[in-house]
Amino acid sequence: MPKNLVIVESPSKTKPIEKYLGGGYKVLSSKGHVRDLSTKGKYGFGVDIDHDFKPDYVPMKGKTSVINELKKEVKKSDHVFLATDPDREGEAISWHLFDTLGLKENDYDRVVFNEITKDAVVNAFQHTRKIDKNLVNSQETRRILDRMIGFRLSKLIQSKTDGSSAGRVQSVALKLIVDREREIEAFQAEEYWTITGIFPTFEAEMFQYNHKDIEVKTEAEAKEILEKLSNSFRIEKVEKKVKQKQSKLPFITSTLQQDASNKLGFNAKKTMQIAQRLYEGVELADETVGLISYMRTDSTRLSQSFVESAYAFIEDKYGKEYVGSVKIVKKKENVQDAHEAIRPTSIKRTPESVKAYLTADEFKLYRMIYYRALASLMKSAKTENTTVILDNNNYQFKATGQVIVFDGYLKVFQDYEDTEEKPLPPFDTYQSSIVVAQSIEKKQHFTNPPSRYTEAKLIKEMEELGIGRPSTYATTVDILKKRNYVQLVEKKFVPTEIGIEITDKLQQCFSHLINVEYTANMETDLDKIAEGNMNWVKTLRDFYSEFEPAVQNAFHEMPRKEAEKTGEDCPECGSPLVIRKGKYGAFTACSNYPTCKYIKTEERKVVEVCDCPNCGSKIVEKKSKKGKVFYGCSNYPKCKTAYWDKPIGEKCPNCGEMLTEKKGKVKCSSCDYER
């Protein structure tokens, strides 16, 4: 039997795919990317600028053994299938594997599937192709652009500010947050008043005088109106309309991240980690299968086979009257329609049927994805909306109500919608045209400034403006938080002083490059490269010819921020001591560097935790070279006992090893014991 080697990205995919394909196939994982740009050449870009930006690739750290293992298996195999993810990044990984493993054109095939199910995988192996070099060129162009911008701007920022990095997308996202903060600071609140009639079962708000819109700006105006009103209101008009409320489209990456944030409280990074696990495969009672389709997508399209199975499911479970239709949506600019929306791989695999095999968070996300896709194919809900106009001495008041007359898609999606019934009394059956209010109240209000971005709103804004891509939203947001450029206050982004400083500095010299329009246009260019309609080398050359002179000018013109003085003098040369930034945090050093290289060593209080179980010395709190706290024996290096989590000085009742504590949970440092 011929031996075929299949290479996927994630180790968790290997077992189910090998099982689907049966004998004659061996499935191994590249564990993601195997190569990246080196840091050789001009500015450490890893590309030869003078020779058409030729990239210089090297194995990534820790990947040499993976590459060597794959090379051995290639030699044993008759044919190789490159089955990395179905996007540009996955296409690039396949090309790197092809090049690194020394494959020939006849030795391999590219396999693409949108879900990890037997039918999808087997079908994909019946429709193989070769690597799409246009997609690879697009990814390679993005990588080189990000390397050039990141390396040059980060070095500039580090030398001129307290910041640590800048980037093509992250700096534009940061600018959105800073600009919004300045809008809030410049906002002038305006006073206004509302006048409301309070009735036993409803409320009506004043909105017109003599059928013309009216605004009440001051309390004096409100009092004057109240004096003209009585508690008796005349029913002037009752209007009823039946409206259709359509379900939303199935999830794409950005809308999934937004709804997971708003409805489940997950940040974007957590959402994508959970979605990745659901995509790669979950072990059920009798199979290991991917529960959702590929989760990095900006297409709302659903496959015909899924649509047909969903229609049959809806009719069988809810009735024919609930079967809807596929929504035809005009394709947005920059949308990559290579694969589907995020959906369950089988409509029959209900959230409740797989709940026992999922963590609580996995179940919450899968349930929302499942019912969003199902609801998108169901009939619209119908609501009867009632508007009642009441007149009081020529002042018109409005009351509105809503009742659901057909639940439609809300049958399955009510938990995720804000649609609520708000019934009004049956005004059209009243014998009298007069209704009496219990009271009429005035209330002061002030106009609100623009709201700060939540993570969900920022991602939505990035998507609508066309900056970044589905695979980059979560990473971009995470970098801004890690760099301390923004802080979350009441789940909303507030720029830090460093974030504001970096934005202002970049705008001084790079306003023509670090802006929404330029970044969105670059995404369009990358799309054109992917389609084979633009030359990637010319794109890079045009960019670099504009970018590098601006960087050179910035290094020359941008003032360097003075280091903060500590108020102490250097004990070696008498110059002022200042606080400087280092790889592992801030430190105190001489301002006369490099002439004087004095660095103040900070005396650190020793925090004892418990006795060492191996030598009887003390376990103390320590810090790694990268500043991470761990707990090690004070008798090091004679005793090398160490823990990442805080030991509590008690032994495990199962194995006798040390118990440790993290986030209020006590676990064994060796076995599975937990309390």
C-alpha positions as CSV (number, residue, x, y, z in Angstrom):
1,M,0.0,0.0,0.0
2,P,1.4,3.4,-0.9
3,K,2.4,5.6,2.0
4,N,1.1,9.2,2.0
5,L,2.3,11.8,4.4
6,V,-0.2,14.5,5.4
7,I,1.2,17.7,7.2
8,V,-1.2,19.9,9.2
9,E,-0.5,22.9,11.4
10,S,-1.9,21.8,14.8
11,P,-1.1,18.5,16.6
12,S,-4.7,18.2,17.8
13,K,-5.8,17.7,14.2
14,T,-3.5,14.7,13.5
15,K,-5.5,11.9,15.1
16,P,-9.0,12.6,13.7
17,I,-7.7,13.3,10.2
18,E,-5.6,10.1,10.3
19,K,-8.7,8.2,11.4
20,Y,-10.8,9.7,8.6
21,L,-8.3,8.8,5.9
22,G,-7.6,5.3,7.1
23,G,-4.7,3.1,6.1
24,G,-1.9,4.4,3.9
25,Y,-1.9,7.9,5.4
26,K,0.3,9.2,8.2
27,V,-0.6,12.6,9.6
28,L,2.0,14.8,11.3
29,S,2.0,18.4,12.5
30,S,4.3,21.3,11.7
31,K,3.1,23.0,14.9
32,G,2.5,26.2,13.1
33,H,5.1,28.2,11.1
34,V,8.5,26.5,10.7
35,R,10.4,29.5,9.2
36,D,10.5,33.2,9.6
37,L,12.6,36.1,8.3
38,S,16.1,36.3,9.7
39,T,17.4,39.5,11.3
40,K,20.3,39.8,8.9
41,G,20.8,42.6,6.4
42,K,19.9,46.3,6.5
43,Y,18.2,47.2,9.8
44,G,17.8,43.6,10.5
45,F,14.8,43.3,8.1
46,G,15.9,39.8,6.8
47,V,15.3,41.0,3.3
48,D,17.7,42.2,0.5
49,I,16.3,45.6,-0.2
50,D,18.6,46.1,-3.2
51,H,17.6,42.9,-4.9
52,D,13.8,43.0,-5.1
53,F,13.3,42.6,-1.3
54,K,14.5,38.9,-1.5
55,P,13.6,37.4,1.9
56,D,16.1,35.4,3.9
57,Y,14.3,32.7,5.9
58,V,15.6,30.7,8.8
59,P,14.1,28.0,11.0
60,M,12.1,29.4,13.9
61,K,13.4,28.8,17.4
62,G,12.6,25.2,18.5
63,K,11.5,24.1,15.0
64,T,14.7,22.5,13.7
65,S,13.8,19.1,15.3
66,V,10.3,19.4,13.8
67,I,11.8,20.1,10.3
68,N,14.2,17.2,10.6
69,E,11.5,14.8,11.6
70,L,9.3,15.9,8.7
71,K,12.3,15.4,6.3
72,K,12.7,11.8,7.5
73,E,9.1,11.1,6.9
74,V,9.1,12.7,3.5
75,K,11.9,10.3,2.4
76,K,9.8,7.4,3.5
77,S,6.7,8.6,1.7
78,D,5.4,8.2,-1.8
79,H,3.4,11.5,-1.8
80,V,3.0,14.5,0.5
81,F,-0.2,16.4,1.2
82,L,0.1,19.9,2.6
83,A,-3.1,20.4,4.6
84,T,-2.5,23.7,6.5
85,D,-5.2,26.2,7.3
86,P,-7.5,27.5,4.5
87,D,-6.2,31.1,4.5
88,R,-3.2,33.2,3.3
89,E,-1.2,32.3,6.5
90,G,-1.9,28.6,5.9
91,E,-1.0,28.9,2.3
92,A,2.3,30.5,3.3
93,I,3.0,27.7,5.8
94,S,2.4,25.1,3.1
95,W,4.9,27.0,0.8
96,H,7.5,27.2,3.5
97,L,7.1,23.4,4.1
98,F,7.4,22.8,0.4
99,D,10.6,24.8,0.2
100,T,12.1,23.6,3.5
101,L,11.4,19.9,2.9
102,G,12.8,20.1,-0.7
103,L,9.6,18.9,-2.3
104,K,9.2,18.7,-6.1
105,E,6.1,19.6,-8.0
106,N,5.1,16.0,-8.6
107,D,5.8,15.1,-5.0
108,Y,3.0,17.0,-3.3
109,D,-0.6,18.3,-3.4
110,R,-2.2,21.1,-1.4
111,V,-5.4,20.1,0.4
112,V,-7.9,22.7,1.8
113,F,-10.8,21.9,4.1
114,N,-13.0,24.3,6.0
115,E,-14.0,21.9,8.8
116,I,-12.5,18.9,10.5
117,T,-15.2,16.3,9.7
118,K,-14.9,13.0,7.8
119,D,-17.0,14.2,4.8
120,A,-15.1,17.5,4.5
121,V,-11.7,15.9,4.8
122,V,-12.3,13.0,2.5
123,N,-13.9,15.3,-0.1
124,A,-10.9,17.7,0.1
125,F,-8.5,14.9,-0.7
126,Q,-10.5,14.2,-3.8
127,H,-10.1,17.8,-5.0
128,T,-6.5,18.7,-4.4
129,R,-4.5,21.6,-6.1
130,K,-1.1,23.1,-6.0
131,I,0.1,26.0,-3.8
132,D,-1.4,29.3,-4.8
133,K,1.7,31.5,-5.2
134,N,-0.4,34.7,-5.3
135,L,-1.7,34.0,-1.8
136,V,1.8,33.3,-0.7
137,N,3.1,36.6,-2.2
138,S,0.3,38.5,-0.4
139,Q,1.2,37.0,3.0
140,E,4.9,37.5,2.3
141,T,4.3,41.1,1.4
142,R,2.4,41.6,4.6
143,R,5.1,40.0,6.7
144,I,7.9,42.1,5.1
145,L,5.8,45.3,5.5
146,D,5.2,44.6,9.1
147,R,8.8,43.8,9.7
148,M,10.1,47.0,8.1
149,I,7.5,49.2,9.8
150,G,7.8,47.4,13.1
151,F,11.6,47.4,13.3
152,R,12.1,50.9,12.1
153,L,9.3,52.6,14.0
154,S,9.9,50.6,17.2
155,K,13.6,51.6,17.3
156,L,12.5,55.2,16.7
157,I,9.9,55.0,19.5
158,Q,12.4,53.4,21.9
159,S,15.0,56.1,21.3
160,K,12.6,59.0,21.5
161,T,9.8,58.0,24.0
162,D,9.0,55.7,26.9
163,G,7.2,53.3,24.4
164,S,8.5,50.0,23.3
165,S,6.9,49.3,19.9
166,A,4.9,50.6,16.9
167,G,3.3,48.9,14.0
168,R,1.3,49.2,10.8
169,V,-2.0,48.2,12.3
170,Q,-1.5,48.6,16.1
171,S,-0.5,52.3,15.8
172,V,-3.6,53.1,13.8
173,A,-5.8,51.2,16.3
174,L,-4.1,53.2,19.1
175,K,-4.7,56.4,17.2
176,L,-8.5,55.6,17.1
177,I,-8.5,55.3,20.9
178,V,-6.4,58.5,21.5
179,D,-8.6,60.5,19.0
180,R,-11.7,59.3,20.8
181,E,-10.3,60.3,24.2
182,R,-9.6,63.8,22.8
183,E,-13.2,64.0,21.5
184,I,-14.4,63.2,25.0
185,E,-12.1,65.8,26.6
186,A,-13.3,68.5,24.1
187,F,-17.0,67.7,24.6
188,Q,-19.3,70.3,26.0
189,A,-22.4,68.8,27.7
190,E,-25.7,70.5,26.9
191,E,-28.6,70.6,29.3
192,Y,-32.1,69.4,28.2
193,W,-35.3,68.4,30.0
194,T,-38.0,65.8,29.3
195,I,-41.6,65.9,30.3
196,T,-43.4,62.6,30.8
197,G,-46.9,61.6,31.6
198,I,-47.1,58.7,34.1
199,F,-50.1,56.4,33.6
200,P,-50.9,53.1,35.5
201,T,-49.6,50.8,32.8
202,F,-47.5,53.0,30.5
203,E,-45.6,56.3,30.0
204,A,-45.9,58.9,27.3
205,E,-43.2,61.5,26.6
206,M,-43.8,65.0,25.2
207,F,-42.2,65.5,21.8
208,Q,-44.2,68.2,19.9
209,Y,-46.1,71.4,20.4
210,N,-48.8,72.1,17.8
211,H,-47.4,69.1,15.9
212,K,-44.0,70.6,15.6
213,D,-40.9,69.1,17.3
214,I,-40.0,70.9,20.5
215,E,-36.9,70.9,22.7
216,V,-36.9,72.0,26.3
217,K,-33.5,73.4,27.2
218,T,-34.0,74.8,30.8
219,E,-35.9,74.0,34.0
220,A,-37.7,77.4,33.6
221,E,-39.1,76.3,30.2
222,A,-40.1,72.9,31.7
223,K,-41.9,74.5,34.6
224,E,-43.7,76.9,32.2
225,I,-45.0,74.0,30.2
226,L,-46.1,72.0,33.2
227,E,-48.2,74.9,34.4
228,K,-50.2,74.7,31.1
229,L,-50.9,70.9,31.4
230,S,-53.7,69.0,33.1
231,N,-53.8,65.3,34.0
232,S,-56.3,64.7,31.3
233,F,-54.9,63.6,27.9
234,R,-57.0,63.2,24.7
235,I,-56.2,60.2,22.5
236,E,-55.4,61.8,19.2
237,K,-54.2,58.8,17.2
238,V,-53.5,55.1,17.5
239,E,-51.4,53.6,14.8
240,K,-50.5,49.9,14.5
241,K,-48.0,48.4,12.2
242,V,-46.7,44.8,11.7
243,K,-43.0,44.9,11.2
244,Q,-40.6,42.1,10.2
245,K,-37.5,41.7,12.3
246,Q,-34.8,39.8,10.4
247,S,-32.3,37.5,12.0
248,K,-28.6,38.5,11.8
249,L,-26.2,36.9,9.4
250,P,-24.0,34.0,10.6
251,F,-20.9,34.9,12.5
252,I,-17.7,36.1,10.9
253,T,-14.5,36.6,13.0
254,S,-15.2,40.2,14.0
255,T,-18.9,39.7,14.8
256,L,-18.1,36.6,16.8
257,Q,-15.5,38.5,18.9
258,Q,-17.9,41.4,19.4
259,D,-20.8,39.2,20.5
260,A,-18.6,37.0,22.7
261,S,-17.5,40.2,24.4
262,N,-20.9,41.8,24.8
263,K,-22.9,38.7,25.6
264,L,-20.4,36.2,27.2
265,G,-17.8,38.6,28.7
266,F,-14.9,37.0,26.7
267,N,-12.1,39.1,25.4
268,A,-11.0,38.6,21.8
269,K,-8.0,36.5,22.6
270,K,-10.0,34.1,24.8
271,T,-12.7,33.9,22.1
272,M,-10.2,32.9,19.4
273,Q,-8.5,30.3,21.7
274,I,-11.8,28.6,22.5
275,A,-13.0,28.8,18.8
276,Q,-9.7,27.2,17.8
277,R,-10.3,24.2,20.1
278,L,-13.9,23.9,18.7
279,Y,-12.5,23.9,15.2
280,E,-9.6,21.6,15.7
281,G,-11.6,18.8,17.2
282,V,-13.5,17.7,20.4
283,E,-13.5,14.1,21.7
284,L,-17.1,13.0,21.8
285,A,-18.5,9.6,22.9
286,D,-17.7,7.8,19.6
287,E,-15.6,10.2,17.6
288,T,-13.2,13.1,17.6
289,V,-14.6,15.9,15.4
290,G,-14.4,19.6,14.8
291,L,-17.6,21.2,16.0
292,I,-17.3,24.5,14.0
293,S,-16.0,25.5,10.6
294,Y,-12.9,27.6,10.2
295,M,-13.1,30.6,12.6
296,R,-10.9,33.2,10.7
297,T,-13.2,34.5,8.0
298,D,-14.9,37.6,6.8
299,S,-17.4,35.9,4.6
300,T,-21.1,35.3,5.6
301,R,-21.6,32.6,3.0
302,L,-22.9,29.2,4.0
303,S,-22.4,26.0,1.9
304,Q,-25.4,24.7,0.1
305,S,-25.1,21.3,1.9
306,F,-25.3,23.0,5.3
307,V,-28.2,25.2,4.2
308,E,-30.2,22.2,3.0
309,S,-29.6,20.2,6.1
310,A,-30.5,23.2,8.3
311,Y,-33.8,23.7,6.4
312,A,-34.7,20.0,6.9
313,F,-33.8,20.4,10.6
314,I,-35.9,23.5,11.1
315,E,-39.0,22.1,9.4
316,D,-38.8,18.8,11.4
317,K,-38.2,20.5,14.8
318,Y,-40.1,23.8,14.6
319,G,-42.4,23.5,11.6
320,K,-42.5,24.5,7.9
321,E,-43.6,28.1,8.8
322,Y,-40.2,28.7,10.5
323,V,-38.1,27.8,7.4
324,G,-36.5,31.0,6.1
325,S,-34.2,31.8,3.2
326,V,-30.6,32.6,2.6
327,K,-29.9,36.3,2.8
328,I,-28.2,37.7,-0.2
329,V,-25.7,40.2,0.9
330,K,-23.6,42.5,-1.3
331,K,-20.0,41.6,-0.9
332,K,-18.1,44.3,1.0
333,E,-14.8,45.7,-0.3
334,N,-11.8,43.8,1.0
335,V,-13.8,40.7,2.0
336,Q,-12.0,37.5,1.3
337,D,-14.7,35.0,0.3
338,A,-12.4,31.9,0.2
339,H,-14.4,30.0,2.8
340,E,-17.7,30.1,4.8
341,A,-19.1,31.9,7.7
342,I,-18.5,30.4,11.2
343,R,-21.1,27.6,11.6
344,P,-21.6,24.2,13.3
345,T,-20.2,21.4,11.2
346,S,-23.4,19.5,11.7
347,I,-26.8,21.1,12.5
348,K,-27.8,17.8,14.1
349,R,-25.0,18.2,16.7
350,T,-27.0,20.5,19.0
351,P,-25.2,22.3,21.9
352,E,-27.2,20.3,24.4
353,S,-26.1,17.0,22.8
354,V,-22.4,17.8,23.2
355,K,-22.5,19.8,26.4
356,A,-21.1,16.9,28.5
357,Y,-17.9,16.9,26.4
358,L,-17.2,20.6,26.6
359,T,-15.9,23.0,29.2
360,A,-18.4,25.7,30.4
361,D,-16.8,28.3,28.2
362,E,-16.6,26.0,25.1
363,F,-20.3,25.2,25.5
364,K,-21.3,28.9,25.8
365,L,-19.4,29.8,22.6
366,Y,-20.5,26.8,20.7
367,R,-24.1,27.4,21.7
368,M,-24.0,31.0,20.5
369,I,-22.3,30.0,17.1
370,Y,-24.8,27.2,16.6
371,Y,-28.0,29.2,17.2
372,R,-26.7,32.2,15.3
373,A,-26.2,30.0,12.2
374,L,-29.5,28.3,12.7
375,A,-31.4,31.6,13.3
376,S,-29.9,33.1,10.1
377,L,-31.9,30.5,8.0
378,M,-35.2,30.9,9.9
379,K,-38.1,33.2,9.1
380,S,-38.2,36.7,10.3
381,A,-40.0,37.4,13.5
382,K,-43.1,39.7,13.3
383,T,-43.9,42.3,15.8
384,E,-47.0,44.5,16.1
385,N,-45.8,48.0,16.9
386,T,-48.3,50.4,18.4
387,T,-47.8,54.2,18.5
388,V,-50.2,56.3,20.5
389,I,-50.3,60.1,20.2
390,L,-51.9,61.9,23.2
391,D,-52.8,65.6,23.2
392,N,-52.7,67.9,26.3
393,N,-53.4,71.6,25.6
394,N,-51.8,71.4,22.2
395,Y,-48.7,69.6,23.5
396,Q,-48.3,66.1,21.9
397,F,-47.1,63.1,23.9
398,K,-46.0,59.8,22.4
399,A,-46.3,56.2,23.8
400,T,-44.9,53.2,22.0
401,G,-45.5,49.5,22.5
402,Q,-44.5,46.2,20.9
403,V,-45.8,42.7,21.0
404,I,-44.4,39.6,19.2
405,V,-47.1,38.1,16.9
406,F,-44.8,35.5,15.3
407,D,-41.5,34.6,17.0
408,G,-39.7,33.3,13.9
409,Y,-36.0,33.0,14.4
410,L,-36.4,34.3,18.0
411,K,-37.6,30.8,18.7
412,V,-34.0,29.8,19.0
413,F,-32.2,33.1,19.4
414,Q,-34.2,35.0,22.1
415,D,-31.4,34.6,24.7
416,Y,-29.1,36.7,22.5
417,E,-31.5,39.4,21.4
418,D,-32.8,42.5,23.2
419,T,-36.3,42.1,21.7
420,E,-38.8,42.5,24.5
421,E,-42.6,42.7,24.6
422,K,-43.9,46.1,25.8
423,P,-47.7,45.9,25.5
424,L,-49.9,49.0,25.6
425,P,-53.5,49.1,26.7
426,P,-56.1,48.6,23.9
427,F,-56.6,52.3,23.2
428,D,-58.7,51.6,20.1
429,T,-61.4,49.9,22.2
430,Y,-61.7,52.7,24.7
431,Q,-65.2,54.1,25.0
432,S,-63.8,57.5,26.1
433,S,-61.1,59.4,24.2
434,I,-59.7,60.7,27.5
435,V,-57.0,59.0,29.6
436,V,-55.9,60.4,33.0
437,A,-52.3,60.5,34.1
438,Q,-51.3,59.7,37.7
439,S,-48.7,62.5,37.4
440,I,-46.7,64.5,34.9
441,E,-42.9,64.7,35.7
442,K,-40.0,66.8,34.4
443,K,-36.5,65.4,34.4
444,Q,-33.1,67.1,33.8
445,H,-30.6,65.4,31.3
446,F,-27.3,66.3,29.8
447,T,-26.0,65.2,26.4
448,N,-23.3,62.6,26.6
449,P,-19.9,62.6,25.1
450,P,-18.9,59.9,22.6
451,S,-18.3,56.7,24.5
452,R,-14.9,55.1,24.8
453,Y,-14.2,52.0,22.8
454,T,-14.9,48.7,24.4
455,E,-13.0,45.8,22.9
456,A,-16.0,44.8,20.9
457,K,-16.6,48.3,19.5
458,L,-12.9,48.8,18.6
459,I,-12.9,45.5,16.6
460,K,-16.1,46.6,14.9
461,E,-14.6,50.0,14.0
462,M,-11.4,48.3,12.7
463,E,-13.5,46.0,10.5
464,E,-15.7,48.8,9.2
465,L,-12.7,51.0,8.4
466,G,-10.9,48.1,6.7
467,I,-7.8,48.1,8.9
468,G,-6.4,44.7,9.9
469,R,-7.8,41.3,9.1
470,P,-9.9,38.6,10.9
471,S,-6.7,36.9,12.1
472,T,-5.2,40.1,13.4
473,Y,-7.9,41.8,15.5
474,A,-7.4,39.9,18.7
475,T,-3.6,40.1,18.4
476,T,-3.7,43.9,17.8
477,V,-5.9,44.6,20.8
478,D,-3.8,42.3,23.0
479,I,-0.5,44.1,22.0
480,L,-2.0,47.5,23.0
481,K,-2.8,46.2,26.4
482,K,0.6,44.4,26.9
483,R,2.6,47.5,25.9
484,N,0.7,49.5,28.5
485,Y,-0.5,51.9,25.7
486,V,-4.1,51.5,26.9
487,Q,-5.9,50.5,30.1
488,L,-9.3,49.0,30.6
489,V,-11.5,51.1,32.9
490,E,-15.0,49.7,33.3
491,K,-14.3,47.5,30.3
492,K,-13.5,50.5,28.1
493,F,-10.1,51.6,26.6
494,V,-8.4,54.6,28.1
495,P,-5.1,55.6,26.5
496,T,-2.1,55.9,28.9
497,E,0.3,58.8,28.8
498,I,2.7,56.6,26.9
499,G,0.0,55.7,24.4
500,I,-0.8,59.4,23.8
501,E,2.9,60.3,23.6
502,I,3.6,57.7,20.9
503,T,0.5,58.6,18.9
504,D,1.5,62.3,18.9
505,K,5.1,61.6,18.0
506,L,4.1,59.3,15.1
507,Q,1.7,61.9,13.8
508,Q,4.4,64.6,13.8
509,C,6.4,62.6,11.2
510,F,4.2,59.9,9.8
511,S,0.7,61.3,9.5
512,H,0.7,60.4,5.8
513,L,1.4,56.7,6.6
514,I,-0.1,56.1,10.1
515,N,-3.7,56.8,9.3
516,V,-6.9,54.8,8.6
517,E,-7.1,55.6,4.8
518,Y,-3.5,54.6,4.1
519,T,-3.7,51.4,6.2
520,A,-7.0,50.4,4.5
521,N,-5.6,51.1,1.0
522,M,-2.6,48.8,1.9
523,E,-5.1,46.0,2.8
524,T,-6.7,46.5,-0.6
525,D,-3.3,46.3,-2.3
526,L,-2.6,43.0,-0.4
527,D,-5.9,41.7,-1.7
528,K,-4.9,42.6,-5.3
529,I,-1.6,40.8,-4.9
530,A,-3.6,37.7,-3.6
531,E,-5.7,37.9,-6.8
532,G,-2.6,38.2,-9.0
533,N,-3.6,41.8,-10.0
534,M,-0.6,43.6,-8.4
535,N,3.1,43.1,-8.3
536,W,4.3,42.5,-4.8
537,V,7.9,43.7,-5.4
538,K,6.6,47.0,-6.8
539,T,4.3,47.4,-3.8
540,L,7.2,47.0,-1.4
541,R,9.4,49.3,-3.4
542,D,6.8,52.1,-3.6
543,F,6.2,51.8,0.1
544,Y,9.9,51.8,1.1
545,S,10.8,54.7,-1.1
546,E,8.3,56.8,0.8
547,F,8.7,55.3,4.3
548,E,12.5,55.2,4.8
549,P,13.1,59.0,4.1
550,A,10.4,59.8,6.6
551,V,12.1,57.5,9.2
552,Q,15.5,59.1,8.6
553,N,13.9,62.6,9.0
554,A,12.2,61.5,12.2
555,F,15.4,60.2,13.8
556,H,16.9,63.6,13.0
557,E,14.0,66.0,13.8
558,M,12.0,64.2,16.5
559,P,13.2,65.5,20.0
560,R,14.3,62.8,22.4
561,K,12.4,62.7,25.6
562,E,14.6,63.5,28.6
563,A,15.1,60.7,31.1
564,E,13.4,61.2,34.4
565,K,15.9,62.3,37.1
566,T,15.8,60.5,40.5
567,G,17.2,63.5,42.5
568,E,20.4,61.5,43.3
569,D,23.9,61.9,41.9
570,C,26.1,59.2,40.5
571,P,28.5,57.9,43.2
572,E,31.2,57.4,40.5
573,C,31.2,60.6,38.4
574,G,28.7,63.0,40.1
575,S,26.3,63.3,37.2
576,P,22.5,63.0,37.9
577,L,21.0,59.5,38.1
578,V,18.1,58.9,35.8
579,I,15.5,56.1,35.2
580,R,16.1,54.2,32.1
581,K,14.2,51.4,30.3
582,G,15.7,48.0,29.8
583,K,14.7,44.7,28.3
584,Y,13.4,43.5,31.7
585,G,12.0,46.8,33.0
586,A,13.1,50.2,34.4
587,F,16.4,50.6,36.2
588,T,18.4,53.5,37.7
589,A,21.7,54.5,35.9
590,C,24.0,57.4,35.3
591,S,22.9,60.1,32.8
592,N,26.5,60.3,31.6
593,Y,26.3,57.0,29.8
594,P,28.3,55.7,27.9
595,T,31.2,57.7,29.5
596,C,30.0,56.4,32.9
597,K,28.4,53.0,33.0
598,Y,27.2,53.0,36.6
599,I,24.0,51.2,37.3
600,K,22.4,51.3,40.7
601,T,21.6,47.8,42.1
602,E,18.3,47.7,44.0
603,E,18.3,46.1,47.4
604,R,15.5,43.6,47.2
605,K,13.7,42.4,50.3
606,V,13.8,38.6,50.7
607,V,10.2,37.2,50.9
608,E,10.3,33.7,52.6
609,V,7.4,31.4,51.7
610,C,8.0,28.1,53.4
611,D,10.6,25.5,54.2
612,C,12.2,23.7,51.3
613,P,11.0,20.0,51.3
614,N,14.3,18.8,49.9
615,C,17.0,20.5,52.0
616,G,15.3,22.3,54.9
617,S,16.4,25.8,53.7
618,K,13.8,28.5,52.9
619,I,11.8,28.7,49.7
620,V,11.9,32.4,48.7
621,E,10.2,34.6,46.1
622,K,12.5,35.2,43.1
623,K,12.3,36.8,39.7
624,S,13.4,35.2,36.4
625,K,15.6,37.1,33.9
626,K,12.4,38.2,32.2
627,G,10.9,39.5,35.4
628,K,8.5,36.7,36.0
629,V,8.0,35.7,39.7
630,F,8.8,32.2,40.8
631,Y,9.7,30.4,44.0
632,G,13.0,28.8,44.6
633,C,15.3,27.5,47.3
634,S,17.6,30.0,49.0
635,N,20.3,27.3,49.0
636,Y,20.6,27.5,45.2
637,P,22.7,26.2,43.3
638,K,23.2,23.4,45.8
639,C,19.5,22.8,45.9
640,K,17.6,23.5,42.7
641,T,14.0,23.1,44.1
642,A,11.7,25.6,42.3
643,Y,8.0,26.3,41.6
644,W,6.2,28.6,39.3
645,D,3.1,28.7,41.6
646,K,3.4,29.7,45.2
647,P,4.1,26.7,47.5
648,I,2.0,26.6,50.7
649,G,4.2,24.3,52.8
650,E,1.9,21.3,52.8
651,K,2.3,17.9,51.2
652,C,-0.1,16.3,48.7
653,P,-2.1,13.5,50.4
654,N,-1.8,11.4,47.2
655,C,1.9,11.6,46.2
656,G,3.6,13.6,49.0
657,E,4.9,16.4,46.8
658,M,4.4,20.1,47.5
659,L,1.0,21.7,47.2
660,T,1.0,25.1,45.4
661,E,-1.6,27.9,45.2
662,K,-2.6,30.0,42.2
663,K,-5.7,32.3,41.9
664,G,-7.2,30.8,45.1
665,K,-6.9,27.2,43.9
666,V,-4.6,24.7,45.7
667,K,-3.0,22.0,43.4
668,C,-0.3,19.5,43.6
669,S,3.0,20.4,41.9
670,S,3.3,16.8,40.6
671,C,0.0,14.9,40.3
672,D,-3.6,15.8,39.5
673,Y,-4.7,16.5,43.1
674,E,-6.7,19.6,43.5
675,R,-8.8,21.1,46.3
